Amino acid sequence: MIEADGLTKRYADKLAVDHLSFTVTPGRVTGFLGPNGAGKSTTMRLILGLDRPTAGSVTVNGRPFSAADNPMREVGALLDAKAIHGGRSAYHHLLCLAQTNDLPARRVGEVLEMVGLTEVARKRSKGFSLGMGQRLGIAAALLGDPKVLMFDEPVNGLDPEGILWIRNLMKALAAEGRTVFVSSHLMSEMQHTADHLLVIGRGRLIADCTVEEFIEQNSEQQVRVRTPDTARMAELVTAAGGRATTDGPRLQIFRLPVERVGDLAFENNIRLHELTALQASLEEAFMELTKEAVEYHAAVPAGAPAIEEAGKVES
C-alpha cells in the first residue's frame, strides 16, 4: 500500500506537487494520470525517496521507503528504462542488481524468461531497441518479487504484442494481491488496464475514482438514433428535456438515457433503424477534466485541416 498525506514539493518558485493526499491499495491496478508537468514523475520520485518532500509525507506499507531494509523486495520500480550500463549484458545487469540487494542469482533467469529476453540475455544492452530496454527495466522491477510495483510509461516502445503482455502482467500482479501503480499517457491503454484512477493537474489531485466513475462524471451521455422521421424525433427529444443534433438520417441525442429515447419512439410510433448508447472514451473524459490544468497549449497552424473528434465507444 502507498499512502500520501499532504505531499508537497517545491523547486524554487515552482510548486510541482501541491498537498497531495491519496491511497494506492493492493489488489488492483491504479492508473496515475495527468497532463505534462502535472507532477506525476515528481510524485513517484517522492514515493521512492529519490526526492525529499517540502511538506507532508508518503509511506510504503506503513513507513517511508527510505527506511526499507530490503528495498527491491518491497518495491519494484521502472522510472527510466534507459538507466542501464550499455556495456553490460541483460543478464549481468540483473545479476549485479541481485548481488547488491542480496537476492538469489536464480531469480535473474526467472525474470528474463518472464519478460521474454532469455534469448538475448548475454547481449550488451546498448544494442537493445526501446522495447527491449523497457522489458529489461520491467525485469529489474520484478527481480525482488516485491509486493509494490511502480511503472512510469511501461508500454513506451513496446509493439502490440508487448503492450498486451504488459497489460496482462499488471492485471495478474494485482490479482495476486500486489499494489500496482502505473503512470501513462496512453488513455486507451489505461482504459483497458486500470481498475482505479488518480488524476492530478498542476500538482493537485482532481480525481480519485474507478475508470467507469471517471468517464461517467466527466462526459455527457449520448445516444445515436437513425430514423426516417428525424424532425419529429428531435421535437420529442427537446420536449422531454434532451438535446438533439441532426446528421442526415441520424440524430445525436444528449441528456437522455437510451431507454428514455427508445420509449419516446415507441410511444409515438416512430420507426427506428438504429438506437445506440454511446459512451465517451477515457481520453475524452480526461481531456474534458484536465483542460484547465494543461500547462502548455500549442497553436494550431493556420489552414490546418480540422481534427476529427475522438470516437465514442458503443455500448
C-alpha positions as CSV (number, residue, x, y, z in Angstrom):
1,M,0.0,0.0,0.0
2,I,1.1,3.5,-0.8
3,E,-0.2,6.4,1.3
4,A,0.4,10.1,0.7
5,D,-0.7,12.8,3.2
6,G,-0.4,16.4,2.2
7,L,2.6,15.6,0.0
8,T,4.2,18.8,-1.3
9,K,7.3,19.5,-3.4
10,R,8.5,22.9,-4.4
11,Y,11.5,23.7,-6.6
12,A,12.4,27.3,-6.2
13,D,9.3,29.2,-7.3
14,K,7.6,26.2,-8.9
15,L,5.2,24.1,-6.9
16,A,5.5,20.7,-8.5
17,V,3.3,18.8,-6.1
18,D,0.6,20.6,-4.1
19,H,-0.7,18.9,-0.9
20,L,-1.5,15.5,-2.5
21,S,-3.3,13.0,-0.3
22,F,-4.2,9.6,-1.7
23,T,-4.0,5.9,-1.1
24,V,-3.0,3.2,-3.6
25,T,-4.4,-0.1,-2.3
26,P,-3.4,-3.7,-3.1
27,G,-5.3,-6.0,-5.4
28,R,-6.0,-3.6,-8.2
29,V,-4.2,-1.6,-10.9
30,T,-4.2,2.1,-10.1
31,G,-3.6,4.4,-13.1
32,F,-1.8,7.7,-12.4
33,L,-2.8,10.3,-15.0
34,G,-2.2,14.0,-15.6
35,P,-1.0,16.4,-18.3
36,N,2.7,17.0,-18.9
37,G,4.1,19.0,-16.0
38,A,1.3,17.9,-13.7
39,G,3.7,16.4,-11.1
40,K,3.4,12.6,-11.8
41,S,7.1,11.9,-12.1
42,T,7.9,14.1,-9.1
43,T,5.3,12.2,-7.0
44,M,6.8,8.9,-8.0
45,R,10.3,10.1,-7.0
46,L,9.0,11.3,-3.7
47,I,7.4,7.9,-3.0
48,L,10.7,6.2,-3.7
49,G,12.7,8.7,-1.6
50,L,14.6,10.0,-4.6
51,D,13.4,13.5,-3.7
52,R,12.5,14.9,-0.3
53,P,9.1,16.5,0.2
54,T,8.9,20.1,1.1
55,A,6.0,19.2,3.3
56,G,3.7,16.3,4.0
57,S,4.7,12.6,3.9
58,V,4.4,9.4,1.9
59,T,4.7,5.9,3.1
60,V,5.0,2.4,1.5
61,N,3.5,-0.3,3.6
62,G,3.3,2.0,6.6
63,R,6.8,3.6,6.6
64,P,9.0,5.8,4.4
65,F,10.6,3.8,1.6
66,S,14.0,5.2,2.6
67,A,13.7,3.1,5.8
68,A,13.2,-0.2,3.9
69,D,15.6,-3.0,4.9
70,N,15.4,-4.7,1.6
71,P,14.3,-2.1,-1.0
72,M,14.0,-4.4,-4.0
73,R,12.0,-6.9,-2.0
74,E,9.5,-4.2,-1.0
75,V,9.1,-2.1,-4.2
76,G,9.9,-2.8,-7.8
77,A,10.1,0.4,-9.9
78,L,10.5,1.3,-13.5
79,L,11.1,5.1,-13.8
80,D,13.7,5.3,-16.6
81,A,14.3,2.3,-18.9
82,K,17.4,4.0,-20.2
83,A,19.2,3.8,-16.8
84,I,21.3,0.8,-17.9
85,H,25.0,0.5,-18.4
86,G,25.2,-0.1,-22.1
87,G,28.3,-2.3,-21.9
88,R,26.6,-4.9,-19.7
89,S,24.5,-7.7,-21.0
90,A,20.9,-8.0,-19.8
91,Y,22.0,-11.0,-17.6
92,H,24.9,-9.2,-15.9
93,H,22.9,-6.0,-15.4
94,L,20.3,-8.0,-13.4
95,L,22.9,-10.2,-11.7
96,C,24.6,-7.0,-10.4
97,L,21.3,-5.8,-9.0
98,A,20.6,-9.2,-7.5
99,Q,24.1,-9.4,-5.8
100,T,23.9,-5.8,-4.4
101,N,20.4,-6.4,-3.0
102,D,21.1,-9.9,-1.5
103,L,18.8,-11.6,-4.0
104,P,19.3,-15.2,-5.3
105,A,21.1,-15.4,-8.6
106,R,18.5,-17.9,-9.9
107,R,16.0,-15.1,-9.9
108,V,17.8,-13.4,-12.8
109,G,16.9,-16.3,-15.2
110,E,13.3,-16.3,-13.9
111,V,12.6,-12.7,-14.7
112,L,14.4,-12.8,-18.0
113,E,12.1,-15.6,-19.0
114,M,9.1,-13.7,-17.7
115,V,9.8,-10.6,-19.9
116,G,10.9,-12.6,-23.0
117,L,14.6,-11.7,-23.0
118,T,16.1,-15.2,-22.4
119,E,17.4,-15.4,-26.0
120,V,19.3,-12.1,-25.8
121,A,20.3,-12.4,-22.2
122,R,24.0,-12.3,-23.0
123,K,23.9,-9.5,-25.5
124,R,25.0,-6.0,-24.5
125,S,22.1,-3.8,-23.7
126,K,23.4,-0.9,-25.8
127,G,22.2,-2.7,-28.8
128,F,18.7,-3.1,-27.4
129,S,15.7,-1.5,-29.1
130,L,13.5,0.8,-27.0
131,G,11.0,-2.0,-26.4
132,M,13.7,-4.4,-25.3
133,G,15.0,-1.8,-22.9
134,Q,11.5,-1.5,-21.5
135,R,11.4,-5.2,-20.9
136,L,14.7,-5.2,-19.2
137,G,13.6,-2.4,-16.9
138,I,10.4,-4.4,-16.1
139,A,12.6,-7.4,-15.3
140,A,14.6,-5.3,-12.9
141,A,11.4,-4.2,-11.2
142,L,10.3,-7.8,-10.8
143,L,13.7,-9.0,-9.6
144,G,12.9,-8.8,-5.8
145,D,9.4,-10.3,-6.2
146,P,8.1,-7.2,-4.5
147,K,4.6,-6.5,-3.1
148,V,4.5,-3.0,-4.5
149,L,5.2,-2.2,-8.2
150,M,5.5,1.2,-9.8
151,F,5.7,1.7,-13.5
152,D,6.2,5.0,-15.3
153,E,5.1,4.7,-19.0
154,P,5.7,0.9,-19.1
155,V,4.4,0.4,-22.6
156,N,6.7,3.0,-24.2
157,G,8.4,1.4,-27.2
158,L,6.5,-1.9,-27.0
159,D,4.9,-3.4,-30.0
160,P,1.2,-4.6,-29.9
161,E,2.2,-8.0,-28.6
162,G,4.3,-6.4,-25.9
163,I,1.5,-4.0,-24.9
164,L,-0.9,-6.9,-24.5
165,W,1.7,-8.7,-22.5
166,I,2.4,-5.9,-20.0
167,R,-1.3,-5.2,-19.7
168,N,-1.9,-8.9,-18.7
169,L,1.1,-8.9,-16.5
170,M,-0.1,-5.9,-14.5
171,K,-3.5,-7.4,-14.1
172,A,-2.0,-10.7,-12.9
173,L,0.3,-9.0,-10.4
174,A,-2.7,-7.1,-9.0
175,A,-4.8,-10.3,-8.9
176,E,-2.0,-11.8,-6.7
177,G,-2.8,-9.0,-4.1
178,R,0.1,-6.7,-5.0
179,T,-0.1,-2.9,-5.2
180,V,0.3,-1.9,-8.8
181,F,0.8,1.9,-9.6
182,V,1.2,2.9,-13.2
183,S,1.6,6.2,-14.9
184,S,0.8,6.5,-18.6
185,H,-0.1,9.0,-21.3
186,L,-1.9,6.3,-23.3
187,M,-5.5,6.7,-22.3
188,S,-6.8,3.8,-24.4
189,E,-4.4,1.5,-22.7
190,M,-5.3,2.8,-19.2
191,Q,-9.0,2.2,-20.1
192,H,-8.2,-1.4,-20.7
193,T,-5.8,-1.9,-17.8
194,A,-6.6,0.2,-14.8
195,D,-9.3,-0.5,-12.2
196,H,-8.9,2.8,-10.4
197,L,-7.6,6.2,-11.3
198,L,-5.7,9.0,-9.6
199,V,-5.7,12.1,-11.8
200,I,-3.6,15.2,-11.0
201,G,-3.4,18.6,-12.6
202,R,-0.8,21.3,-11.7
203,G,0.3,19.2,-8.8
204,R,-3.2,18.8,-7.2
205,L,-5.4,15.8,-7.0
206,I,-8.5,16.3,-9.2
207,A,-10.0,12.8,-9.4
208,D,-9.8,9.6,-7.3
209,C,-12.3,7.0,-8.6
210,T,-12.8,4.0,-10.7
211,V,-12.4,4.2,-14.5
212,E,-16.2,3.9,-15.0
213,E,-17.0,6.6,-12.5
214,F,-14.4,8.9,-14.1
215,I,-15.9,8.5,-17.6
216,E,-19.4,8.9,-16.3
217,Q,-18.6,12.0,-14.2
218,N,-16.6,13.8,-16.9
219,S,-18.5,13.2,-20.1
220,E,-22.0,13.8,-21.5
221,Q,-24.3,10.9,-22.1
222,Q,-25.1,10.4,-25.8
223,V,-27.5,8.3,-27.8
224,R,-27.3,7.8,-31.6
225,V,-30.6,7.3,-33.4
226,R,-31.3,6.6,-37.1
227,T,-34.8,7.1,-38.3
228,P,-36.7,8.3,-41.4
229,D,-38.6,10.8,-39.1
230,T,-35.7,12.8,-37.7
231,A,-37.6,16.1,-37.4
232,R,-40.4,14.6,-35.3
233,M,-37.9,12.6,-33.2
234,A,-35.9,15.8,-32.5
235,E,-39.0,17.6,-31.4
236,L,-39.9,14.9,-28.9
237,V,-36.4,14.8,-27.5
238,T,-36.4,18.5,-27.0
239,A,-39.8,18.4,-25.3
240,A,-38.5,15.7,-23.0
241,G,-35.6,17.9,-21.8
242,G,-32.9,16.5,-24.1
243,R,-31.0,18.0,-27.0
244,A,-30.6,16.6,-30.5
245,T,-28.4,17.4,-33.4
246,T,-29.1,16.2,-36.9
247,D,-26.7,14.5,-39.3
248,G,-28.8,13.4,-42.3
249,P,-31.0,10.4,-41.2
250,R,-29.2,10.3,-37.8
251,L,-29.7,12.1,-34.6
252,Q,-27.2,12.6,-31.9
253,I,-29.1,12.9,-28.6
254,F,-27.8,14.3,-25.4
255,R,-29.0,14.4,-21.8
256,L,-31.5,11.5,-22.2
257,P,-30.8,7.8,-21.4
258,V,-31.1,5.3,-24.2
259,E,-34.1,3.7,-22.5
260,R,-36.0,7.0,-22.5
261,V,-35.2,7.6,-26.1
262,G,-36.5,4.2,-27.1
263,D,-39.7,4.8,-25.1
264,L,-40.3,8.1,-26.8
265,A,-40.0,6.5,-30.3
266,F,-42.3,3.6,-29.3
267,E,-44.9,5.7,-27.7
268,N,-45.1,8.0,-30.7
269,N,-45.0,5.3,-33.4
270,I,-41.6,6.4,-34.8
271,R,-39.7,3.7,-36.7
272,L,-36.1,3.4,-35.6
273,H,-33.4,1.8,-37.7
274,E,-30.7,2.3,-35.1
275,L,-30.6,3.0,-31.3
276,T,-27.2,3.1,-29.8
277,A,-25.9,4.3,-26.5
278,L,-22.5,6.0,-26.9
279,Q,-20.0,6.0,-24.1
280,A,-17.2,8.6,-24.1
281,S,-13.7,7.2,-24.1
282,L,-11.3,7.7,-21.1
283,E,-9.4,10.0,-23.4
284,E,-12.4,12.3,-24.0
285,A,-13.3,12.4,-20.3
286,F,-9.6,13.1,-19.4
287,M,-9.4,15.9,-21.9
288,E,-12.6,17.5,-20.5
289,L,-11.5,17.3,-16.9
290,T,-7.9,18.5,-17.4
291,K,-8.4,21.2,-20.0
292,E,-7.8,23.9,-17.4
293,A,-4.8,22.1,-16.0
294,V,-2.8,21.8,-19.2
295,E,0.5,23.7,-18.7
296,Y,1.4,24.2,-22.4
297,H,-1.1,24.9,-25.2
298,A,0.2,24.6,-28.8
299,A,-1.2,26.8,-31.5
300,V,-2.9,25.1,-34.5
301,P,-1.2,26.1,-37.7
302,A,-3.2,28.4,-40.0
303,G,-5.0,26.4,-42.7
304,A,-4.6,23.1,-40.9
305,P,-7.5,20.6,-41.5
306,A,-9.9,20.1,-38.6
307,I,-9.1,17.2,-36.4
308,E,-11.9,14.7,-36.1
309,E,-13.3,14.4,-32.6
310,A,-12.2,11.3,-30.8
311,G,-14.7,8.4,-31.4
312,K,-17.2,7.2,-28.9
313,V,-17.3,3.6,-27.7
314,E,-20.6,1.9,-28.4
315,S,-22.2,0.0,-25.6
